[in-house]
C-alpha cells in the first residue's frame, strides 16, 4: 500500500512502524514542542501531497495533533485505539507499538477535517447520552471514540471532534447504542 499523503508522526520509532505497514513518507515532530521549521515542512507537505496526522493516543499526542491542526488546516487524522498502541510488555503507549494491520486500518479510516461544520449532534445530545458528567461518562467517551475512529476526548473536546469529522446522527446513535449495550453486559 503506497500512500500519496505524508504522515506526521512523533519520532523515529513511529516512522519505522509506519514503514513496516505501508510505503509512505513521514515527517517527525520529535516531541510535543513542534518547531516552526517542522510546521513549515508540514505546510509544504499539505500543499504538495496532503498530510495525515498520526500521533500517539495520549495527552502529548493530542497536544501535537491540536498544534498542527491549528497551524495547518485541512490535514487528515488517523487514530489508534489505546489497546492497539500498547507493547506486549504493557509499558508505554505509542504508534511504534502497533501491529502493521492496525496501522493500515487507522490510515484507511483517516478523517478529513471540514472547514464548514454543520452542527449535527448538539451538546445537549451528549449530556442526555451520559457522555458529559456522570460516573460513566469518561469510559463511554473512550469507547465511543474507538468505535467512531475519532480518538479519546474529554467532555469539551467530544462535541468539537464529532462536528470536525462530520459524524452523522445515525453513526453517533449506532455507536452510542453499542457502548450502552456493552456496558449492560459488563
Secondary structure, DSSP 8 states (H G I E B T S, - for coil): -B-SSEEEESSHHHHHHHHHHSB--EEE--SSS--HHHHHHHHHHHHHT-EEE---SSHHHHHHHHHHHHHSTT-EE----GGGG--TT-----GGGS-HHHHHHHHHT-EE--SS----S-HHHHHHTT-SSSTTHHHHHHHHHHHHTS----HHHHHHHHHHTT--HHHHHHHHHHHHHHHHT-
